[in-house]
Amino acid sequence: MDRRHLVLNLRDQRPVWALPDRVVEALRADLPDGWRMTVVDAPADGRGDGAGASREALEAVADAEAYAGFGVPPEILELGPGLRWVHSAAAGVGGSLSEAMRTSKVIFTNSAGVHAVPMAEWVIGAVLHFGRGFDVALRAQAARSWDKRPFDAAEPPVRELADQRMGILGYGGIGREVAARASALGMRVSATRRSRSATPAGVELITGEGAAHEVASRSDVLAVCLPETDETRGMVSADLLAAMPEDAVLINVARGSVVDETALIAALAEGRLRGAALDVTAREPLPEDSPLWEFLNILITPHVSATSPRFWDRQMELIRANLRRYVRGEPLVNEVDRAAGY
């Protein structure tokens, strides 16, 4: 009798994201009786939501029951007729929601939450960047200028954390980690969520129509932690930015499409915002001629907020836990809601 077959297609081209041998060994040792595992050694592409699959990966899934890769392209479903469970090691699933996936009966899970801790720490770093005036200090440093005048002014470019209100658009895995850290540091936290749930200590949850504008209106710092869906694209609009208090900071660790960049550029140009911190942009890489590069009160990083040496520890535990659940016929962690888009 043939053994049940798990395929791993996770050898990312970038070293920090490439499946390490120690994880392979741990997963192989943890395989249930009657299972075998194939590791595809051809380079995979885990950028964004994952992109495509190599010839080796497509051949490997011919008799596979389970598959884990960076995204799940439709070719995997087409050439793996026996697949019953597929897992994307990416957090976003937009690139995997093909027509084949939407109509398939296969169980589809993703890695939502695996990146939450480093991304939340990036958000707090951005809060401190503007809250302590590091952007002002870096400009002076670049000019080799020991200039204390901005910090000696009647209204210096600094604010203590306890005097700031943190708003979070999207109280999911990332939003919860941001809220926990902001609350622990003394910030007052409010967040949007699609449905009402038990309110955690230190966080005010806002639901219903107009929730995003309400949270924005009361936020000295607004962190965008939403998934990319038809509903969220362009949600951070000119109207929402106008609802934010003057001198507020916008932080985006979601997807670039969630923010109307034209409206953001206008708000920055008019001096209505203290600044913006962007780990994601509408086009990536951000074009050299983008006006965003020109602002002195903007922090831009190249979609790296999730980078962490602990990524594979968390990813391995998620795959191991779900494999055990799958074998026992139990509900899996992070099953994707294909209708909602996350």
N, C-alpha and C positions, 0 to 999 in steps of 0.2 A: 504493500500500500504506500502511495506517495505521501511524503511528509508535507505538512502545511508550510507555506513559504512566505517569509517576510523579506521585502526588498528595501534597502536603505540607499538613497541617492542623495548623499549629503556631503560630498567632498567639494565644498565650495572652493572657488578659485582664490579667495582671499584667506590667508593663513588663519586669522583669528576666528573665522567662521567655518573652517574646514573640519570635518568630522575627525576627531583624534582617535588614534588606535586604542587608547585606554577606554574610550567609550564603546568602541566596537567590541573589545574584549568583555566589558561588563555586560553589554546587551547579549552577547553570545552565551555567556555563562548563565544569564537569567532566562534564556529561552525555555518555554514550557516543553514538556515531553511531546515528541511528535512534530516539532517544528524545526525548520532550517532557516538560515539567514544568508542572503546574498548582499554583499556590499559593492556597490558600483564605484569603481575607482576613477572613471572618467570625470573630469571637472564639471561641477554643477554651478549654477548661477543663482545665488540667494539674494541678489539686490532687489529692493522693493518687495513685491509679493512673491518673488521667484519668477524665473523666466525659462521656459522650454525644458527639454530633456534630451540627453544624448542618445545616440543609437544604442549604446550599451544598456542604458536604463530602459529603453523601450523593449529591447530583447529580453531583459531580465524579468519584466512583469508578465510575460506570456502565460506563466502558470502560477502567478503570485496570488495570494489571498489578501495580503496587507502590504501597503507601500508607504514609505515616509520620504519626502523630498522637500525642496524649497519650492513651494507651490505645486499644484497638480494640473499640468496642462491636459487638454482634452485627449491628446494622443495616448496618454497613460491609460485613460479609461477605455479608449478604443482598442488598444493592443493588450489590455489586461482584463479579458472578459470574466475572469474568476475573482476579481477584486471585490472584497466585501468591506474593507476599511482602508481609507487613505488619510494620511496626516501631512499637513504642511508645517514645516519648521519655521515658517514666517508668521508674523502676527496678523498682518492684513490678508484678506482673502479675495480682494477684488480681481486680481489676475487669475484666480482659479475658478471663478464663477462663470464658466462657459455654459453654453446651452446644454452641452453634454453633462456637466456637473449638476445643473439645475434640475435636470430630468432623471438623473441617475438615482438608484436606490442605495448606492454605496454610502456607508457611514463616513462622514467627513469631519475631521477634527483639525484644529490649528493650534498655534503656540501663543495665543493671547495670554498675557500675564507673565510670560517668561522674561520679557524685556522690561517689566514694570519698574523694578528697583533701580537699575542704572538710569532709566529715562526720568524717573522721579528725582533722582539726585542731580541730573542735568538741569531740570526745572529749578530746583533750589539754588544751584550754582548761578543760573541766570537771574534769579531774584536778588542774590547777593551782589552780582555784577553791577546791577543798576542801583540797588539799595545802598551800597557803600561807595558809589561813584567811581567804580573801577574803570568805567569807560572814559571818564574825564581824566583819571590818572594815567591811563594808557596813552591818550593823545599827548599829554605833557611829556611822558617818557619818550615817545617817538620823536618829539621835538627837542629832547635833551634839556627840558625846562623844569626846574625845581619851582613849580608854581602853586602856591597855596591859596591864591586869591579866590578861586571858586569855592573852596572849602571854608574860607573865612567870611563869605558873604552872608547877608542876613537870611537868605534861603539857600543853604548849601545843597548840593546834589546827593544828599544822603537821607535815608529814613530808617528808623529801627524796625525790625521785623514785627514787633508787637503793635506797631502803629499802622500796619498795613493789612488790607483785606484781600484775601486770596479767593478768586473765583475760578471754578473749574468747569469747563464745558465737556461733559462726558465722565460720569462717575463709574467707569469700568475698572479694569485691573490697574491701568496706569493712573487714572484719576484717584483711586483709593490710596495708592502709595504716595502720590503727591499730597493728598489731604492729610495723611498721617504725619508726614514730615512737617508740613506747614503748620498744622495744629500744634505739634510738639514744640515748635519754635516760637509759639505765641501768636501766630497769625489767626485772624478770624476767617473761617472758611465757609463758603457756600458753593454748591455744585448742582449741575443739572443731571437729571436722570429721566429716562423714558417712563419708568413706572415707579410708583411709591414703594418703598421698602423700609425696613427698620432703620431709623436714623442713627448713625454712629455718633459716638461722643465727639463733640468738637466740630461737627459738620452740619450745616443746614442744607437739606436737599430740596431742590425746587423742581417741580414737574409741571407738565401741561403746556398749553400754548403760551408763548411769551416768556418761557422760563429762561431761555438764553439771554434775552434782552434784560430781564430782571437781574440775573446774575452779573451781567456785564456792567450794569448801572451802579452796582455796589462794589466793584472790584478795582482796587489799586493795582493789582496784578491779575491778569486773566490768562489762565493756562488752557490751551486747546488740546484736548486729549481724546477727541472723537474718532471713530472709525470713518473711513471714506465710504459713503453710500450716496444714493440719489438724493436723500434728504439732507445730507450734511455738506454737499459740495456748495461752496459759496456762502455758507451759513454766516461766516464772519464777514458781513457786508458793510457797506458804508453806514447804513443805519445803526448796525450793532456797534461799530467803532465809535460813532457819534454818541451812543448811549454811555460809553465809558467815561469815568471822571477825567477831567483834564489832568495831565501829568501821569496817567496810568501807563502800565507796561503790558504789552501783548507778548505771550510766549506760545510758540507753536511747535509741538512735538508729534502732531497727528499726521496729516498729509497736506501737502502744499495746496491742493485743490479746495480745502475747507476754507481757506482765507482768500478773499477778493484782494489780490495784490495791488491792483490799481487803486482801490479804496485805501489800502494801507499806506501806499506811497503818498497819496494825497494827505492823509492824516499826519504823517511824519513831516511832510513838506510844510504843512500849515502850523506845525509845532503843537498839535493837539495831544500828542503822546509823549511821555517821558522817553520811551524807547520801545524797541521790539527785539525779541530773541527768536531766531528762526533756525531750527535744525532741518527743516524741510521747505521746499519752494515748489511753485507750480511747475516749473521746468527744472529738471536736474540732469547734469550740473547747471547751476544758475548761470545764465549767459553773461559774458563779460560786459555787455552793454546794458545790463539791467540797472535801473536807477537805484535799486536796493543797495548796491555796493557803495553808493556815494554818501550815504548818511553816516554821520559820526556817532549817532546814538542807536546803532543797530549792531547786534551780535549775530553772526552767521557761522554755523558749522555745517559741514558737508554730510548731513544725514548720518550722524555718528552717535546720537544720544543713547542708542541701545547697546553700544559697544561695551563689553565686559568680559574679563577672563573667566567669569563664572557662568557664562552662557551655556556651555555644554553640560555643566553639572545639572542645571535646571532642565535643559532639554532632555537629557538622559532620563531623569526621574519621571518626567511627563510621559515619555514613550514607554518606559518600563511599567508605570502604573496603568496606563491605558491598555497595554498588551495583556496584563493580568486581568483587567476588567473585561476585555474583549473575549478572552478564553472562557471566562466564567459567565458570559452573557449578560454582564451588567452595563448600565449606561456609562458612556465614556466622558471623560473630562474634556471640556472645550469643544463639544460638538457644535458645528457651525449652523446657525439659523440662515439658510440660503435665501429665504424671503427677505429677511432684514438686512442681509449682506455682511454679517459678522458673527 
